[in-house]
Amino acid sequence: MAADKTLARSGLYFDELNKIRVLEPEVAQQTTELRDECRGFVDKINDFHELADHFMGVADRLREAVEKEKLAALGARNMLKSISKQREAQQLQLQAMAYDVRAVAHDVRAVAHDARAVAYDARAVAYDARAVAYDARAVAYDTWLWWAGEFEVATGTTLSKKTKRNRNIETI
């Protein structure tokens, strides 16, 4: 052990395998422990980098999926707005058509009313025409009777009742 102390003063040491070392065994052991801890730390950092890369990949995929869903939602919202505007336009068109139908119905009612008035007037004219025709026949008969009377007076002859009756039937 005296040799160990002499070598220790010169900075040389023996380890547990009896190999000569330049470092003290405690410092060598601390260095080994530190190296092992550093390797463990580096492994943990590498694992962390792998997890972070994996997380970033998952986050990117989620971001893309969210963006896709966002675009789909915007498209659906725009489609709903478009459908809403189409319905409003359709409703306005239907209201205009209903107004037109009401106007046409009003016009048809007015024309029907005018047609009824014209038909009433036509019936009145026909009635008046029949009355005039009846009056004309009566005048013609009276004229014929007058003429027959004048004829009888002028000629001194009498027309038979049969002739007068036949003439009466023909004129009336």
Rosetta constraint file for C-alpha pairs under 8 A:
AtomPair CA 1 CA 5 HARMONIC 6.36 0.50
AtomPair CA 2 CA 6 HARMONIC 6.25 0.50
AtomPair CA 3 CA 7 HARMONIC 6.10 0.50
AtomPair CA 4 CA 8 HARMONIC 5.91 0.50
AtomPair CA 4 CA 13 HARMONIC 6.94 0.50
AtomPair CA 4 CA 14 HARMONIC 7.70 0.50
AtomPair CA 5 CA 9 HARMONIC 6.21 0.50
AtomPair CA 6 CA 10 HARMONIC 6.63 0.50
AtomPair CA 7 CA 11 HARMONIC 6.25 0.50
AtomPair CA 7 CA 12 HARMONIC 5.00 0.50
AtomPair CA 7 CA 13 HARMONIC 6.36 0.50
AtomPair CA 8 CA 12 HARMONIC 5.12 0.50
AtomPair CA 8 CA 13 HARMONIC 5.72 0.50
AtomPair CA 8 CA 24 HARMONIC 7.98 0.50
AtomPair CA 11 CA 22 HARMONIC 5.77 0.50
AtomPair CA 11 CA 23 HARMONIC 6.98 0.50
AtomPair CA 11 CA 24 HARMONIC 7.72 0.50
AtomPair CA 12 CA 20 HARMONIC 6.47 0.50
AtomPair CA 12 CA 21 HARMONIC 5.62 0.50
AtomPair CA 12 CA 22 HARMONIC 4.77 0.50
AtomPair CA 12 CA 23 HARMONIC 6.92 0.50
AtomPair CA 12 CA 24 HARMONIC 7.69 0.50
AtomPair CA 13 CA 20 HARMONIC 5.44 0.50
AtomPair CA 13 CA 21 HARMONIC 4.89 0.50
AtomPair CA 13 CA 22 HARMONIC 6.09 0.50
AtomPair CA 13 CA 23 HARMONIC 6.72 0.50
AtomPair CA 13 CA 24 HARMONIC 6.18 0.50
AtomPair CA 13 CA 25 HARMONIC 7.20 0.50
AtomPair CA 14 CA 18 HARMONIC 5.14 0.50
AtomPair CA 14 CA 19 HARMONIC 5.29 0.50
AtomPair CA 14 CA 20 HARMONIC 4.58 0.50
AtomPair CA 14 CA 21 HARMONIC 5.76 0.50
AtomPair CA 14 CA 25 HARMONIC 7.76 0.50
AtomPair CA 15 CA 19 HARMONIC 5.51 0.50
AtomPair CA 15 CA 20 HARMONIC 6.61 0.50
AtomPair CA 15 CA 21 HARMONIC 6.75 0.50
AtomPair CA 15 CA 25 HARMONIC 6.43 0.50
AtomPair CA 23 CA 27 HARMONIC 6.33 0.50
AtomPair CA 23 CA 28 HARMONIC 5.80 0.50
AtomPair CA 24 CA 28 HARMONIC 5.94 0.50
AtomPair CA 25 CA 29 HARMONIC 5.93 0.50
AtomPair CA 26 CA 30 HARMONIC 6.06 0.50
AtomPair CA 27 CA 31 HARMONIC 5.91 0.50
AtomPair CA 28 CA 32 HARMONIC 6.08 0.50
AtomPair CA 29 CA 33 HARMONIC 6.07 0.50
AtomPair CA 30 CA 34 HARMONIC 5.92 0.50
AtomPair CA 31 CA 35 HARMONIC 6.00 0.50
AtomPair CA 32 CA 36 HARMONIC 6.11 0.50
AtomPair CA 33 CA 37 HARMONIC 6.03 0.50
AtomPair CA 34 CA 38 HARMONIC 5.97 0.50
AtomPair CA 35 CA 39 HARMONIC 6.10 0.50
AtomPair CA 36 CA 40 HARMONIC 6.15 0.50
AtomPair CA 37 CA 41 HARMONIC 5.99 0.50
AtomPair CA 38 CA 42 HARMONIC 5.96 0.50
AtomPair CA 39 CA 43 HARMONIC 6.06 0.50
AtomPair CA 40 CA 44 HARMONIC 6.09 0.50
AtomPair CA 41 CA 45 HARMONIC 6.08 0.50
AtomPair CA 42 CA 46 HARMONIC 6.07 0.50
AtomPair CA 43 CA 47 HARMONIC 6.09 0.50
AtomPair CA 44 CA 48 HARMONIC 5.97 0.50
AtomPair CA 45 CA 49 HARMONIC 6.08 0.50
AtomPair CA 46 CA 50 HARMONIC 6.17 0.50
AtomPair CA 47 CA 51 HARMONIC 6.10 0.50
AtomPair CA 48 CA 52 HARMONIC 5.92 0.50
AtomPair CA 49 CA 53 HARMONIC 5.97 0.50
AtomPair CA 50 CA 54 HARMONIC 6.07 0.50
AtomPair CA 51 CA 55 HARMONIC 5.94 0.50
AtomPair CA 52 CA 56 HARMONIC 6.00 0.50
AtomPair CA 53 CA 57 HARMONIC 6.17 0.50
AtomPair CA 54 CA 58 HARMONIC 6.21 0.50
AtomPair CA 55 CA 59 HARMONIC 5.96 0.50
AtomPair CA 56 CA 60 HARMONIC 6.00 0.50
AtomPair CA 57 CA 61 HARMONIC 6.22 0.50
AtomPair CA 58 CA 62 HARMONIC 6.09 0.50
AtomPair CA 59 CA 63 HARMONIC 5.94 0.50
AtomPair CA 60 CA 64 HARMONIC 6.14 0.50
AtomPair CA 61 CA 65 HARMONIC 6.12 0.50
AtomPair CA 62 CA 66 HARMONIC 5.94 0.50
AtomPair CA 63 CA 67 HARMONIC 6.01 0.50
AtomPair CA 64 CA 68 HARMONIC 6.08 0.50
AtomPair CA 65 CA 69 HARMONIC 6.14 0.50
AtomPair CA 66 CA 70 HARMONIC 5.91 0.50
AtomPair CA 67 CA 71 HARMONIC 6.16 0.50
AtomPair CA 68 CA 72 HARMONIC 6.18 0.50
AtomPair CA 69 CA 73 HARMONIC 6.02 0.50
AtomPair CA 70 CA 74 HARMONIC 6.16 0.50
AtomPair CA 71 CA 75 HARMONIC 6.08 0.50
AtomPair CA 72 CA 76 HARMONIC 6.11 0.50
AtomPair CA 73 CA 77 HARMONIC 6.05 0.50
AtomPair CA 74 CA 78 HARMONIC 6.08 0.50
AtomPair CA 75 CA 79 HARMONIC 6.05 0.50
AtomPair CA 76 CA 80 HARMONIC 6.14 0.50
AtomPair CA 77 CA 81 HARMONIC 6.22 0.50
AtomPair CA 78 CA 82 HARMONIC 6.09 0.50
AtomPair CA 79 CA 83 HARMONIC 6.04 0.50
AtomPair CA 80 CA 84 HARMONIC 5.96 0.50
AtomPair CA 81 CA 85 HARMONIC 6.13 0.50
AtomPair CA 82 CA 86 HARMONIC 6.07 0.50
AtomPair CA 83 CA 87 HARMONIC 6.09 0.50
AtomPair CA 84 CA 88 HARMONIC 6.22 0.50
AtomPair CA 85 CA 89 HARMONIC 6.12 0.50
AtomPair CA 86 CA 90 HARMONIC 5.99 0.50
AtomPair CA 87 CA 91 HARMONIC 5.94 0.50
AtomPair CA 88 CA 92 HARMONIC 6.18 0.50
AtomPair CA 89 CA 93 HARMONIC 6.10 0.50
AtomPair CA 90 CA 94 HARMONIC 6.04 0.50
AtomPair CA 91 CA 95 HARMONIC 6.08 0.50
AtomPair CA 92 CA 96 HARMONIC 6.14 0.50
AtomPair CA 93 CA 97 HARMONIC 6.13 0.50
AtomPair CA 94 CA 98 HARMONIC 6.03 0.50
AtomPair CA 95 CA 99 HARMONIC 6.13 0.50
AtomPair CA 96 CA 100 HARMONIC 6.17 0.50
AtomPair CA 97 CA 101 HARMONIC 6.08 0.50
AtomPair CA 98 CA 102 HARMONIC 6.11 0.50
AtomPair CA 99 CA 103 HARMONIC 6.17 0.50
AtomPair CA 100 CA 104 HARMONIC 6.13 0.50
AtomPair CA 101 CA 105 HARMONIC 6.02 0.50
AtomPair CA 102 CA 106 HARMONIC 6.09 0.50
AtomPair CA 103 CA 107 HARMONIC 6.19 0.50
AtomPair CA 104 CA 108 HARMONIC 6.03 0.50
AtomPair CA 105 CA 109 HARMONIC 6.10 0.50
AtomPair CA 106 CA 110 HARMONIC 6.22 0.50
AtomPair CA 107 CA 111 HARMONIC 6.12 0.50
AtomPair CA 108 CA 112 HARMONIC 5.99 0.50
AtomPair CA 109 CA 113 HARMONIC 6.08 0.50
AtomPair CA 110 CA 114 HARMONIC 6.14 0.50
AtomPair CA 111 CA 115 HARMONIC 5.97 0.50
AtomPair CA 112 CA 116 HARMONIC 6.11 0.50
AtomPair CA 113 CA 117 HARMONIC 6.27 0.50
AtomPair CA 114 CA 118 HARMONIC 6.11 0.50
AtomPair CA 115 CA 119 HARMONIC 6.04 0.50
AtomPair CA 116 CA 120 HARMONIC 6.07 0.50
AtomPair CA 117 CA 121 HARMONIC 6.09 0.50
AtomPair CA 118 CA 122 HARMONIC 5.97 0.50
AtomPair CA 119 CA 123 HARMONIC 6.12 0.50
AtomPair CA 120 CA 124 HARMONIC 6.23 0.50
AtomPair CA 121 CA 125 HARMONIC 6.10 0.50
AtomPair CA 122 CA 126 HARMONIC 6.04 0.50
AtomPair CA 123 CA 127 HARMONIC 6.06 0.50
AtomPair CA 124 CA 128 HARMONIC 6.04 0.50
AtomPair CA 125 CA 129 HARMONIC 5.95 0.50
AtomPair CA 126 CA 130 HARMONIC 6.13 0.50
AtomPair CA 127 CA 131 HARMONIC 6.22 0.50
AtomPair CA 128 CA 132 HARMONIC 6.10 0.50
AtomPair CA 129 CA 133 HARMONIC 6.02 0.50
AtomPair CA 130 CA 134 HARMONIC 6.05 0.50
AtomPair CA 131 CA 135 HARMONIC 6.04 0.50
AtomPair CA 132 CA 136 HARMONIC 5.95 0.50
AtomPair CA 133 CA 137 HARMONIC 6.18 0.50
AtomPair CA 134 CA 138 HARMONIC 6.17 0.50
AtomPair CA 134 CA 172 HARMONIC 7.70 0.50
AtomPair CA 135 CA 139 HARMONIC 6.08 0.50
AtomPair CA 136 CA 140 HARMONIC 5.99 0.50
AtomPair CA 137 CA 141 HARMONIC 6.01 0.50
AtomPair CA 137 CA 171 HARMONIC 5.93 0.50
AtomPair CA 137 CA 172 HARMONIC 5.47 0.50
AtomPair CA 138 CA 142 HARMONIC 6.06 0.50
AtomPair CA 138 CA 172 HARMONIC 7.02 0.50
AtomPair CA 139 CA 143 HARMONIC 5.91 0.50
AtomPair CA 140 CA 144 HARMONIC 6.03 0.50
AtomPair CA 140 CA 171 HARMONIC 6.93 0.50
AtomPair CA 141 CA 145 HARMONIC 6.05 0.50
AtomPair CA 141 CA 168 HARMONIC 6.46 0.50
AtomPair CA 141 CA 171 HARMONIC 6.19 0.50
AtomPair CA 141 CA 172 HARMONIC 7.32 0.50
AtomPair CA 142 CA 146 HARMONIC 6.04 0.50
AtomPair CA 143 CA 147 HARMONIC 5.98 0.50
AtomPair CA 144 CA 148 HARMONIC 5.87 0.50
AtomPair CA 145 CA 149 HARMONIC 5.98 0.50
AtomPair CA 145 CA 164 HARMONIC 7.91 0.50
AtomPair CA 146 CA 150 HARMONIC 6.08 0.50
AtomPair CA 147 CA 151 HARMONIC 5.89 0.50
AtomPair CA 148 CA 152 HARMONIC 6.04 0.50
AtomPair CA 148 CA 159 HARMONIC 7.40 0.50
AtomPair CA 149 CA 153 HARMONIC 6.12 0.50
AtomPair CA 150 CA 154 HARMONIC 5.88 0.50
AtomPair CA 151 CA 155 HARMONIC 5.85 0.50
AtomPair CA 151 CA 156 HARMONIC 7.79 0.50
AtomPair CA 151 CA 157 HARMONIC 7.73 0.50
AtomPair CA 152 CA 156 HARMONIC 5.22 0.50
AtomPair CA 152 CA 157 HARMONIC 4.87 0.50
AtomPair CA 152 CA 158 HARMONIC 5.25 0.50
AtomPair CA 152 CA 159 HARMONIC 6.92 0.50
AtomPair CA 153 CA 157 HARMONIC 7.13 0.50
AtomPair CA 159 CA 163 HARMONIC 6.54 0.50
AtomPair CA 159 CA 164 HARMONIC 6.97 0.50
AtomPair CA 160 CA 164 HARMONIC 6.43 0.50
AtomPair CA 161 CA 165 HARMONIC 5.88 0.50
AtomPair CA 162 CA 166 HARMONIC 6.09 0.50
AtomPair CA 163 CA 167 HARMONIC 6.09 0.50
AtomPair CA 164 CA 168 HARMONIC 6.07 0.50
AtomPair CA 165 CA 169 HARMONIC 6.27 0.50
AtomPair CA 166 CA 170 HARMONIC 6.28 0.50
AtomPair CA 167 CA 171 HARMONIC 6.28 0.50
AtomPair CA 168 CA 172 HARMONIC 6.21 0.50
